[in-house]
Amino acid sequence: MASRWRGKPSFPFHADFEVDGTEAGSRVVVAYDPALLEARGVEEYARYFESALADVAS
């Protein structure tokens, strides 16, 4: 599953996922405001989120 990072959204933090999407296949998408959150914490959350999704799918 691929992950994509975006910065400077209009909200502090957002995580979403796509399964077999037409554009990018399966992926986790995380957007966050770097002025409010540290990238390290966001990356850790994304890893846990991706791992949980993989566990549910198997």
N, C-alpha and C positions, 0 to 999 in steps of 0.2 A: 504494500500500500504506500503510495507516495504522499509526502506532506508538502504543503505550500504555506509560506509565511507572507503576511502582508502587514504593513505598519500604518499607523495614523488613521484608523477608522473613526467614525463619529461616536463610538462607544468604547468603553475601556477594554472589553474582552469578548470574543465570540469564537466558538468552536463549532464546526459542522463536519459532516462526512457525506461522501457520495459512494454508492456501490454500483460498480459497472456503469459509470457515467459515460455518455457518448463522447465527450471531449477528452477526458483524462483518465478514464477507468475508475478504479477505486482509490479514494484518497481522503485524507483528513485536511481540512482547511482551517487555519487559525488566524484570526486578525486581532490586533491589540494596539493599544496606545502606549508607545514606549516611554512617554512622559509619566505614565502612571504605574506601569508594570515592568519588571526586569525580564529581559529575554530568557534568562536561565530558568525562571519559574514557569514561563509560558511553554518553553520547550519540554520541560519535565511533565507538565500537564498533558501536552500533546502526545508524549510517549505513552503515558498511562491510558489515555483515551484510545489511542490506536491499539494498544495491547488488549484492552477490554473488548473492543470491537472484534478483534481477531479471535479472542476466546469465545465470544458469543457465536461467531460464524462457524466455528469448528465443532 
